């Protein structure tokens, strides 16, 4: 068993009770959800970087002046 801080253990027990699960089931479900969310975010980040790289290679770029102008307009600056 991994040691948990008393306040974390209490939170886990409360969460488990509210969701009709044992603390072990609740912890497993929470870990799965968090790890899947992190993997999804990582995958999206990598895909965005690859799309950006392909855009640069294909010459689909904007000057800094254009980008800053767009940001000023978007944010009312």
TITOR-259168 format. One record per atom (N, C-alpha, C): atom name; residue number from 1; y negated, z, x; residue in one letter. Coordinates in steps of 0.1 Angstrom, whole numbers, plus 5000, padded with zeros to 4 digits. Last residue first. Layout:
name->CA, resi->NUM, Y->Y, Z->Z, X->X, resn->A
...
REM end
This chain:
name->N, resi->77, Y->4543, Z->4724, X->4936, resn->X
name->CA, resi->77, Y->4536, Z->4729, X->4947, resn->X
name->C, resi->77, Y->4525, Z->4720, X->4951, resn->X
name->N, resi->76, Y->4563, Z->4721, X->4916, resn->X
name->CA, resi->76, Y->4549, Z->4723, X->4912, resn->X
name->C, resi->76, Y->4541, Z->4729, X->4924, resn->X
name->N, resi->75, Y->4589, Z->4714, X->4922, resn->X
name->CA, resi->75, Y->4586, Z->4728, X->4922, resn->X
name->C, resi->75, Y->4571, Z->4731, X->4919, resn->X
name->N, resi->74, Y->4588, Z->4686, X->4922, resn->X
name->CA, resi->74, Y->4598, Z->4693, X->4914, resn->X
name->C, resi->74, Y->4595, Z->4708, X->4912, resn->X
name->N, resi->73, Y->4567, Z->4681, X->4940, resn->X
name->CA, resi->73, Y->4566, Z->4677, X->4926, resn->X
name->C, resi->73, Y->4576, Z->4685, X->4917, resn->X
name->N, resi->72, Y->4578, Z->4690, X->4964, resn->X
name->CA, resi->72, Y->4566, Z->4696, X->4959, resn->X
name->C, resi->72, Y->4564, Z->4693, X->4944, resn->X
name->N, resi->71, Y->4601, Z->4674, X->4965, resn->X
name->CA, resi->71, Y->4603, Z->4688, X->4964, resn->X
name->C, resi->71, Y->4590, Z->4695, X->4959, resn->X
name->N, resi->70, Y->4589, Z->4649, X->4969, resn->X
name->CA, resi->70, Y->4598, Z->4651, X->4957, resn->X
name->C, resi->70, Y->4599, Z->4666, X->4955, resn->X
name->N, resi->69, Y->4576, Z->4653, X->4993, resn->X
name->CA, resi->69, Y->4569, Z->4650, X->4982, resn->X
name->C, resi->69, Y->4577, Z->4653, X->4969, resn->X
name->N, resi->68, Y->4599, Z->4658, X->5010, resn->X
name->CA, resi->68, Y->4589, Z->4669, X->5007, resn->X
name->C, resi->68, Y->4580, Z->4666, X->4995, resn->X
name->N, resi->67, Y->4610, Z->4632, X->5008, resn->X
name->CA, resi->67, Y->4617, Z->4644, X->5004, resn->X
name->C, resi->67, Y->4608, Z->4655, X->5001, resn->X
name->N, resi->66, Y->4590, Z->4616, X->5020, resn->X
name->CA, resi->66, Y->4594, Z->4613, X->5006, resn->X
name->C, resi->66, Y->4601, Z->4626, X->5000, resn->X
name->N, resi->65, Y->4589, Z->4627, X->5045, resn->X
name->CA, resi->65, Y->4577, Z->4627, X->5037, resn->X
name->C, resi->65, Y->4581, Z->4625, X->5022, resn->X
name->N, resi->64, Y->4614, Z->4622, X->5056, resn->X
name->CA, resi->64, Y->4610, Z->4636, X->5053, resn->X
name->C, resi->64, Y->4598, Z->4636, X->5044, resn->X
name->N, resi->63, Y->4628, Z->4593, X->5039, resn->X
name->CA, resi->63, Y->4620, Z->4600, X->5049, resn->X
name->C, resi->63, Y->4617, Z->4614, X->5046, resn->X
name->N, resi->62, Y->4662, Z->4589, X->5030, resn->X
name->CA, resi->62, Y->4648, Z->4590, X->5026, resn->X
name->C, resi->62, Y->4641, Z->4597, X->5038, resn->X
name->N, resi->61, Y->4690, Z->4566, X->5030, resn->X
name->CA, resi->61, Y->4683, Z->4578, X->5034, resn->X
name->C, resi->61, Y->4669, Z->4578, X->5029, resn->X
name->N, resi->60, Y->4715, Z->4548, X->5033, resn->X
name->CA, resi->60, Y->4709, Z->4554, X->5021, resn->X
name->C, resi->60, Y->4702, Z->4567, X->5024, resn->X
name->N, resi->59, Y->4730, Z->4537, X->5053, resn->X
name->CA, resi->59, Y->4715, Z->4536, X->5053, resn->X
name->C, resi->59, Y->4708, Z->4541, X->5041, resn->X
name->N, resi->58, Y->4756, Z->4543, X->5055, resn->X
name->CA, resi->58, Y->4753, Z->4531, X->5048, resn->X
name->C, resi->58, Y->4738, Z->4529, X->5047, resn->X
name->N, resi->57, Y->4755, Z->4567, X->5070, resn->X
name->CA, resi->57, Y->4761, Z->4555, X->5076, resn->X
name->C, resi->57, Y->4758, Z->4542, X->5069, resn->X
name->N, resi->56, Y->4744, Z->4583, X->5049, resn->X
name->CA, resi->56, Y->4737, Z->4580, X->5062, resn->X
name->C, resi->56, Y->4742, Z->4568, X->5069, resn->X
name->N, resi->55, Y->4765, Z->4583, X->5030, resn->X
name->CA, resi->55, Y->4751, Z->4578, X->5027, resn->X
name->C, resi->55, Y->4743, Z->4574, X->5039, resn->X
name->N, resi->54, Y->4785, Z->4595, X->5045, resn->X
name->CA, resi->54, Y->4787, Z->4581, X->5041, resn->X
name->C, resi->54, Y->4773, Z->4575, X->5037, resn->X
name->N, resi->53, Y->4773, Z->4621, X->5046, resn->X
name->CA, resi->53, Y->4776, Z->4613, X->5059, resn->X
name->C, resi->53, Y->4778, Z->4598, X->5055, resn->X
name->N, resi->52, Y->4773, Z->4628, X->5019, resn->X
name->CA, resi->52, Y->4761, Z->4627, X->5027, resn->X
name->C, resi->52, Y->4762, Z->4618, X->5039, resn->X
name->N, resi->51, Y->4801, Z->4629, X->5014, resn->X
name->CA, resi->51, Y->4792, Z->4619, X->5007, resn->X
name->C, resi->51, Y->4779, Z->4617, X->5014, resn->X
name->N, resi->50, Y->4807, Z->4650, X->5031, resn->X
name->CA, resi->50, Y->4813, Z->4637, X->5034, resn->X
name->C, resi->50, Y->4805, Z->4626, X->5027, resn->X
name->N, resi->49, Y->4793, Z->4671, X->5019, resn->X
name->CA, resi->49, Y->4790, Z->4667, X->5032, resn->X
name->C, resi->49, Y->4795, Z->4653, X->5036, resn->X
name->N, resi->48, Y->4807, Z->4671, X->4994, resn->X
name->CA, resi->48, Y->4792, Z->4668, X->4995, resn->X
name->C, resi->48, Y->4788, Z->4664, X->5008, resn->X
name->N, resi->47, Y->4832, Z->4679, X->5003, resn->X
name->CA, resi->47, Y->4830, Z->4666, X->4996, resn->X
name->C, resi->47, Y->4816, Z->4662, X->4996, resn->X
name->N, resi->46, Y->4826, Z->4705, X->5012, resn->X
name->CA, resi->46, Y->4831, Z->4694, X->5021, resn->X
name->C, resi->46, Y->4829, Z->4680, X->5015, resn->X
name->N, resi->45, Y->4818, Z->4717, X->4988, resn->X
name->CA, resi->45, Y->4809, Z->4716, X->5000, resn->X
name->C, resi->45, Y->4813, Z->4705, X->5009, resn->X
name->N, resi->44, Y->4842, Z->4715, X->4973, resn->X
name->CA, resi->44, Y->4830, Z->4708, X->4968, resn->X
name->C, resi->44, Y->4820, Z->4707, X->4980, resn->X
name->N, resi->43, Y->4858, Z->4732, X->4989, resn->X
name->CA, resi->43, Y->4862, Z->4718, X->4987, resn->X
name->C, resi->43, Y->4850, Z->4710, X->4982, resn->X
name->N, resi->42, Y->4845, Z->4756, X->4986, resn->X
name->CA, resi->42, Y->4846, Z->4750, X->4999, resn->X
name->C, resi->42, Y->4849, Z->4735, X->4998, resn->X
name->N, resi->41, Y->4848, Z->4761, X->4959, resn->X
name->CA, resi->41, Y->4834, Z->4759, X->4964, resn->X
name->C, resi->41, Y->4835, Z->4753, X->4978, resn->X
name->N, resi->40, Y->4876, Z->4763, X->4958, resn->X
name->CA, resi->40, Y->4869, Z->4752, X->4950, resn->X
name->C, resi->40, Y->4855, Z->4750, X->4956, resn->X
name->N, resi->39, Y->4880, Z->4786, X->4973, resn->X
name->CA, resi->39, Y->4886, Z->4773, X->4977, resn->X
name->C, resi->39, Y->4879, Z->4761, X->4970, resn->X
name->N, resi->38, Y->4867, Z->4805, X->4957, resn->X
name->CA, resi->38, Y->4862, Z->4802, X->4970, resn->X
name->C, resi->38, Y->4867, Z->4789, X->4976, resn->X
name->N, resi->37, Y->4883, Z->4804, X->4934, resn->X
name->CA, resi->37, Y->4868, Z->4800, X->4933, resn->X
name->C, resi->37, Y->4863, Z->4797, X->4947, resn->X
name->N, resi->36, Y->4907, Z->4813, X->4944, resn->X
name->CA, resi->36, Y->4906, Z->4799, X->4939, resn->X
name->C, resi->36, Y->4892, Z->4795, X->4938, resn->X
name->N, resi->35, Y->4900, Z->4839, X->4951, resn->X
name->CA, resi->35, Y->4904, Z->4829, X->4962, resn->X
name->C, resi->35, Y->4903, Z->4815, X->4957, resn->X
name->N, resi->34, Y->4894, Z->4849, X->4926, resn->X
name->CA, resi->34, Y->4884, Z->4849, X->4937, resn->X
name->C, resi->34, Y->4887, Z->4839, X->4947, resn->X
name->N, resi->33, Y->4918, Z->4847, X->4912, resn->X
name->CA, resi->33, Y->4906, Z->4841, X->4907, resn->X
name->C, resi->33, Y->4895, Z->4839, X->4918, resn->X
name->N, resi->32, Y->4935, Z->4862, X->4929, resn->X
name->CA, resi->32, Y->4938, Z->4848, X->4927, resn->X
name->C, resi->32, Y->4925, Z->4841, X->4922, resn->X
name->N, resi->31, Y->4923, Z->4888, X->4926, resn->X
name->CA, resi->31, Y->4924, Z->4881, X->4939, resn->X
name->C, resi->31, Y->4926, Z->4866, X->4938, resn->X
name->N, resi->30, Y->4927, Z->4893, X->4899, resn->X
name->CA, resi->30, Y->4913, Z->4892, X->4905, resn->X
name->C, resi->30, Y->4913, Z->4885, X->4918, resn->X
name->N, resi->29, Y->4955, Z->4893, X->4898, resn->X
name->CA, resi->29, Y->4947, Z->4883, X->4890, resn->X
name->C, resi->29, Y->4933, Z->4882, X->4896, resn->X
name->N, resi->28, Y->4960, Z->4915, X->4915, resn->X
name->CA, resi->28, Y->4966, Z->4902, X->4918, resn->X
name->C, resi->28, Y->4958, Z->4891, X->4911, resn->X
name->N, resi->27, Y->4948, Z->4936, X->4901, resn->X
name->CA, resi->27, Y->4943, Z->4932, X->4914, resn->X
name->C, resi->27, Y->4948, Z->4919, X->4918, resn->X
name->N, resi->26, Y->4963, Z->4936, X->4877, resn->X
name->CA, resi->26, Y->4948, Z->4933, X->4877, resn->X
name->C, resi->26, Y->4943, Z->4929, X->4891, resn->X
name->N, resi->25, Y->4988, Z->4943, X->4887, resn->X
name->CA, resi->25, Y->4986, Z->4930, X->4880, resn->X
name->C, resi->25, Y->4971, Z->4926, X->4880, resn->X
name->N, resi->24, Y->4982, Z->4969, X->4897, resn->X
name->CA, resi->24, Y->4987, Z->4958, X->4906, resn->X
name->C, resi->24, Y->4985, Z->4944, X->4900, resn->X
name->N, resi->23, Y->4974, Z->4983, X->4874, resn->X
name->CA, resi->23, Y->4964, Z->4981, X->4885, resn->X
name->C, resi->23, Y->4969, Z->4969, X->4894, resn->X
name->N, resi->22, Y->4986, Z->4965, X->4846, resn->X
name->CA, resi->22, Y->4988, Z->4975, X->4856, resn->X
name->C, resi->22, Y->4977, Z->4973, X->4866, resn->X
name->N, resi->21, Y->4966, Z->4956, X->4817, resn->X
name->CA, resi->21, Y->4974, Z->4953, X->4829, resn->X
name->C, resi->21, Y->4976, Z->4966, X->4837, resn->X
name->N, resi->20, Y->4946, Z->4955, X->4797, resn->X
name->CA, resi->20, Y->4960, Z->4957, X->4794, resn->X
name->C, resi->20, Y->4970, Z->4953, X->4805, resn->X
name->N, resi->19, Y->4920, Z->4955, X->4804, resn->X
name->CA, resi->19, Y->4927, Z->4942, X->4802, resn->X
name->C, resi->19, Y->4942, Z->4943, X->4800, resn->X
name->N, resi->18, Y->4913, Z->4982, X->4806, resn->X
name->CA, resi->18, Y->4906, Z->4974, X->4797, resn->X
name->C, resi->18, Y->4912, Z->4960, X->4794, resn->X
name->N, resi->17, Y->4930, Z->4989, X->4827, resn->X
name->CA, resi->17, Y->4932, Z->4994, X->4814, resn->X
name->C, resi->17, Y->4926, Z->4986, X->4804, resn->X
name->N, resi->16, Y->4919, Z->4974, X->4848, resn->X
name->CA, resi->16, Y->4933, Z->4971, X->4844, resn->X
name->C, resi->16, Y->4935, Z->4977, X->4830, resn->X
name->N, resi->15, Y->4893, Z->4986, X->4850, resn->X
name->CA, resi->15, Y->4895, Z->4972, X->4847, resn->X
name->C, resi->15, Y->4909, Z->4969, X->4842, resn->X
name->N, resi->14, Y->4901, Z->5012, X->4858, resn->X
name->CA, resi->14, Y->4894, Z->5010, X->4845, resn->X
name->C, resi->14, Y->4895, Z->4995, X->4841, resn->X
name->N, resi->13, Y->4914, Z->5007, X->4882, resn->X
name->CA, resi->13, Y->4921, Z->5013, X->4871, resn->X
name->C, resi->13, Y->4914, Z->5011, X->4858, resn->X
name->N, resi->12, Y->4892, Z->4996, X->4896, resn->X
name->CA, resi->12, Y->4904, Z->4988, X->4894, resn->X
name->C, resi->12, Y->4912, Z->4994, X->4882, resn->X
name->N, resi->11, Y->4875, Z->5019, X->4897, resn->X
name->CA, resi->11, Y->4871, Z->5006, X->4891, resn->X
name->C, resi->11, Y->4883, Z->4997, X->4887, resn->X
name->N, resi->10, Y->4891, Z->5036, X->4912, resn->X
name->CA, resi->10, Y->4887, Z->5040, X->4898, resn->X
name->C, resi->10, Y->4883, Z->5027, X->4891, resn->X
name->N, resi->9, Y->4892, Z->5022, X->4936, resn->X
name->CA, resi->9, Y->4904, Z->5025, X->4929, resn->X
name->C, resi->9, Y->4901, Z->5028, X->4914, resn->X
name->N, resi->8, Y->4865, Z->5023, X->4943, resn->X
name->CA, resi->8, Y->4871, Z->5010, X->4941, resn->X
name->C, resi->8, Y->4884, Z->5012, X->4933, resn->X
name->N, resi->7, Y->4862, Z->5051, X->4948, resn->X
name->CA, resi->7, Y->4854, Z->5044, X->4937, resn->X
name->C, resi->7, Y->4860, Z->5031, X->4934, resn->X
name->N, resi->6, Y->4880, Z->5055, X->4969, resn->X
name->CA, resi->6, Y->4883, Z->5062, X->4956, resn->X
name->C, resi->6, Y->4875, Z->5055, X->4945, resn->X
name->N, resi->5, Y->4890, Z->5026, X->4986, resn->X
name->CA, resi->5, Y->4881, Z->5037, X->4985, resn->X
name->C, resi->5, Y->4883, Z->5043, X->4971, resn->X
name->N, resi->4, Y->4925, Z->5021, X->4994, resn->X
name->CA, resi->4, Y->4913, Z->5017, X->4986, resn->X
name->C, resi->4, Y->4903, Z->5029, X->4986, resn->X
name->N, resi->3, Y->4950, Z->5010, X->5016, resn->X
name->CA, resi->3, Y->4941, Z->5020, X->5012, resn->X
name->C, resi->3, Y->4929, Z->5015, X->5005, resn->X
name->N, resi->2, Y->4978, Z->4992, X->5005, resn->X
name->CA, resi->2, Y->4965, Z->4992, X->5012, resn->X
name->C, resi->2, Y->4956, Z->5003, X->5007, resn->X
name->N, resi->1, Y->5012, Z->5000, X->5009, resn->X
name->CA, resi->1, Y->5000, Z->5000, X->5000, resn->X
name->C, resi->1, Y->4988, Z->5000, X->5009, resn->X
REM end
